[in-house]
């Protein structure tokens, strides 16, 4: 179905020229495809007029066509979009090409009560690519000012209410987000929840250092996710992996400032989380609170296993390597006798170098009930930023060292392998 069979939108000269140029640049240009522009559906693009309905109508037309559809957000314009959910699956592959700016309403007071957790929300979509070099701007300053998580916010009117996730894909498959800028999100900039076969590459993700909860890329219960060649500078984690996530690959990421790169927290509210087959390499982490972190809640269940952190350069990082299991809980979760029941094991740290902003460069603070097992430190060289020797701290952490390891390892030397349900060796190759 072509757009003409549904509706005859007005065509601007700029829209026609852009469509022709994009058609020439697209691969497989000989295939049937439908080219649409947001302006074709009445969008103004002045950053003031509400262009939400134009986006909804354009998405509906693009999603319904039987050809490959191409939806263009034109350059040199700013489109004000209110909270919106765009649903799938679509009839065929869809490409959203953002050349201009998409901006959010600024005031939390104007945000609909029912939509306070979302802004640009994609639900049940398959085979969607987002690209184009444009900007998605959450304009989250007023949200941050009201947050109780903002440093030094002592006002009586601060709120712990979650702010919207800027660009959120939920229950989606075959998603590619490449070559755009995401900035000043109200909360997380880019989120994948229960998604599979995802690429998030060549992105610039930025927000001020003290903006609360502004995670760069949040992966929730998703699988086969590739996050590569990105510049991320936010007020929270550059990348956070939580829930039940597997087969996640991070490579060539510049991270900082912010909270570093995190697996967890896992097991919040006594939930079961399983994160495994995670590989990260070629990372530059600078001026962050943490480097690479694994964090579990003390009353949770599940495991974090088969993780490799490799070829990482740290610069002035407060906690370069850290596992925090909050082992001091007095609760008795998931049938265990006190302490955390989330197990952490088969974690490899390979080729990690650089400087720590604090004296302690390595912290393995593990649980009495579920000690960390099969940890490996290989060719690790971390010193303090002023050139002094750093130190390592271990509690209930067991594993081995390979090659030169500085600071000197404190891992337990015993061959400690804790056998728990769901954490046996499945015979897979650890060198992922």
N, C-alpha and C positions, 0 to 999 in steps of 0.2 A: 504494500500500500504506500503510495506517495503522499506527500503532504497536500498536494493539490486536490486529492480525493477527499481529504478531511476538511480542509480550510484553505483559503487563499490569503495568506498574510501579505502585508505590504513589504516590498523588497527595497532596501536602501542601496544606493550605489556602492557604498563602502562594503556592505554585506555581500553584494554580488562579487566585487573584486576579491574580497578575502576568501570567498568560497572557491573561486577559480584558482587562486594561488594555492590554497590548501589542497585542492583536488590534484594539482600537478605535483605537489610534494608528497602526497600520501602514497604508501606502497600499495600495490595491487589496484592501481587507479582504474584499470579497465573493468573491475567488478562493479556491479550495480551498487550505488550508495546514495543515501539521501542526505543532503547538506542543509543544515538549518542554522539560523542565527537567533540569539536571544532578542535582538531588535525586531525580528520578523513578527514577534508576538507582543509587541507593544512596550517593550522595556525602554526606559528613558536613559538610564545610565549616568545620572548626575549625582549619585550618592545621597540624594534626598528623597526622591520619589520611591515608593514601595514597588519594587520589581519582582516580588515573590510570585505573583500569579503568572507573570510572563514566563518565569522559570518552570513553574508547574505545567503550564500549557506546552512549552517547548519540550520538556521531558516526556510528557504524554505522547506527543507526536513522534518524537525520536524513538521512544520505546516500542511504539506500535508498528513501526514500519518493518516490512519483511526484508529490507535490504540492510547492509551495514549503514548505520546512521551516525552522523557527525554533527554534534551540537557545539556551536561556537559562541564564546563569551568575548565580544570584540575588545580590541585594545583601546587604550586612551580613554577609557570610561570606567566609572565605579558604579556597581550595581548593588543597591541596598536590598538585602535578602533577609526576611524574618525567618523564624524557625520553620523548617519544612522537612517533610519526609518524602523521599522519592523512592518508589517501590519498583520491584521487578518480580519475576524475570521478564526481560524484554524479548521481542521476537527474534532479534539477531544481535550481533556485536554492536556495542555503542561506544562512541568516542566523545568525551567531553573535553574540548580544547579551550582552556582558559587563557586568553591573551590579556584581558583587562583585569580589573579588581573586583572581587566580591567582598562586600563589607557587611558587618553585623550592626544591628541597633546598639547604641552605646549604653543606654540606661537600663539597669536591671528592673527598674520600676515599670518599664514599658514591656517587659517580657511576659508573654502569656503564662499563667500559672501552670497550665498543663504541659508546657514545653520547656520548663526551666532546665532540664537536663540535656537538651539537644539544641543544635543549630542546623548544620547541614548534615542530614541523616539519610543514609542509603540503606534500604531494607530489602533483603532477598534478591539482590541484583547479581547477575552473572555476566562475565565477559565485558567488563567495563574498563576503559582506560581513561585516566585523567592526566592531561599534560598541557603544554602551551606556554610556559614561562610567565604566567600571570601570578597574581597575589590573592590569597585568601586571608583576610584581616578580621580577627575576632573583636578587635577594639575593646579588650577586656579590662581596661584600667579601672572602671567603676566597680566591676566585680571584685577585683583584687583589693580595692580600698575597703570593701565591706567584709572581706574574709577575716575570720579570726586567726587564720594561718599566716596572715601577712606579718612579717617581723615588726615588732614594736607597735602593733595595732592594739591599743588598750581602750578603744571606745566601747561604750555599753551596747551599742547597736550593731556590733560585728556579728556575723552569722557563720555557722558551720555548714550551711546548706550548700550542696554541691552545685557548682556552676556548670554551664553547658559544655559539652564536648564539641569542639569546632567542626571537624570533618570526621564523621563516624560511619563506619561500614559495619553492618550487623547482619549475620547469616548470609554472607555474600561469598561468591566463588569466582576465581579468575579475575582478580582486581589488580590493576596496575596504576600506581600514582607516581608520576615522574616529572621532573623538571619544573616544579612550581615552588612558590614561596608560601609558607604558612607562618603567620606572625600574630603575636598579641592575643593568643587564644584566651577565652574566658577560663578554661581549664585545660584538659588535654588537647593538643593540636591535632593529632591524627590517631584514630583509634580503630582497631580491628577486633570485633567481638564475634566469636564462633565463625570465623572465616577460614577459607582454605585457598591455596595457590595464589599467594599475594606477593606483589612486588612494590616496594616503596624506595625508589632510587632517585639520585640526583636532585635531592630536595634541600632547600634552605629553610630551617625551622628556627624562629627566633622569638624571644620575649625577654623582658628585663630580668636580671639576676634574682631580684627579690619578688618576682611575681609568683604567688602561691599556686601549687598544684598544676603548673603548666608543663606537664610531661610532653616531651617531643613526640615520640611514637609509643603508643600503648598497645600491647598485644595481649588479648584476653581469650583464653580457650580457643586458640587458633592453631592451624598446622600448615606446614610448607610455606613459611613466610621468609622472604628475602628482603633485607633492609641494607642497602649498599650505597656507597658514594654520596654520603650526606653530610651537611654541615648543620649541627644542632647546638643551639645556645639558648637555654631556657632557665626557668626558676626551679625546676624539679628534675626528675630523671630525664636524661637524654632519650633513653629507651628503657621501657619497663615491660617485663614478661611475667604474666600472672595466669592464674586459673589452671586449666588443663591444656597446656600448649606443648607442641612437639614439632621437631624438624624446623627450627628457626635458625636462620643464618644471618649474621651481622658481619659486614666487611667494609673497610675503607670509610670509617666514620670519624669526623672531628667532633669531639664532645667537650663542651664547657663554655661558660661556667654552668653551674647547676648541681645536681646530686649524683651525676655519673650514670653508670649503666647498671640496672638492677634486675635480678630475678626475684620476684616476690614484692610485697609480703604474700606468703603462701599459707593457707589454712586459716584465714580469718573467719571468726564466728564458728569455729569447730567444723569448717568445711573441709572437703577432701580435694586436694589439688595435686596434680602430677605434671611436672615439667621435666622434659627429657629430650635428648638429642639436640642440644643447643651448641652452636659453634660460632665463636666470635674471633676475628683476627684483623690485623692491620688497623688498629684503633689508635687515635691520638686523643688523650684525655687530659685536660688542663684546667687548673684552678677550680676544681670541683670538690664537693664535700666527700664523695666516695669515688673510687675508681670502678672496680667491678665488685658487685655486692650480691650475696644471696641472703635473703631475709625470710624467716618463717615465724608465724605466730605461735605462741606457746600452747594454745589449746586446739591446734588443727591436726589434720590427718593428711597423709600422702607422702610424696617424695620429690626431691630434685636430684636428678642423676644424669650421667652421660653428658657432661658439660665441659667444653674446652674453651679456655681463654688463651689466645695465642698472639704473639707478635704485637704487643701493646706498649706504647710509649706514654709514660705518665709525666706530668709536669706540675709540681706544686699541688699535689692532691692530698687531702687530709687523711683519708683512709684508702690507700691504693688497693689493697686486697682485704676483703672482709666477708666473713660468714657470721651472721647474727641469728641465733635460734631462740633468744629470750628464755634461756633454760631455767629461770628462777621462779616460774609460775607455780602456784600452789594447787592449781586445778588438776583434775585427773581426767584427761581427755581420751577418747577413742580406746579405752581399755588399757592404756599404759599406766604405769605407776609413777605419776608425777612428772611434770615437765613436758616438753614438746614431743609430739608423736610424728611430726613431719621429719622424715629421714633425709639426710643429705650425704651423697656419696658418689664416687666415680667422677670427681671434679679435677680437671687438669689445668694447671697454670704453667704456660710454656712461653719463654722468651719475653718476659715482662721486665721492663727497665724504666728508669727515670727517678724522679724525686718526690719525696713525701713532705707535706707541709707540717707534719707532726712527727714526734719521735717514734711512734709506733706505726710501722708501714704495713704490717701483716697482722690481722686479727682473725682467729678462728675461735669464736665464742659459741661452742656447741652445747647440746643438751645432755644432761645426765641420763635421761631416759632413752634418747636416740642419738648417741654420739656420731660425729661426722667420721666417715670411713672412706678409705681408698682415695685420699687426697694426694695429688702429685704436684710438687714444685720442681720445675725443670728450667735451669738457666734463668734464674730470677735475680735481678740486681737493682735494688731500691735503696737509695740513701736519702738523708734529709736534704732539704733544699739548700741549706748552708754548708753542705759537704760533710757534715758529721754522720756517724754511723746511726742507722735506724735500728729498731728492735722488732721482735715478733712476739705475739701472745697466743697461747693455745689453751683451751679448756675442752677436754674430751674430744680431741681431734687426732686422727690417726692416718698415717700414710707414709710416703717416701719422698726422697729428694733425688734429683738426677742432675749431674753437672755442678756448676758453681751456683750456690744459692745464698744471697745476701738480702736482708739480714739472715743470720743463721737460723735454720729451721728449728721449730719447737715441736714438730709433729711427733706423736708417739711412735716409737720404733716397732712396736709389736705388729704382728700380722693380724690386724683387727678387721674382720669382715662380719658385719652384723646381718644375720639372715632374718628378714621380715617379709611378710606377705607382700608380693608385688615388687620386691627389690632383689630378686635373684639375677644371676647372669643369664641373659637371654641369648647368648651366643653371637651377638652382633659385634661387628668391628668397632672398637672404640675410636679409631682414627678416622673421624668423619671429616 
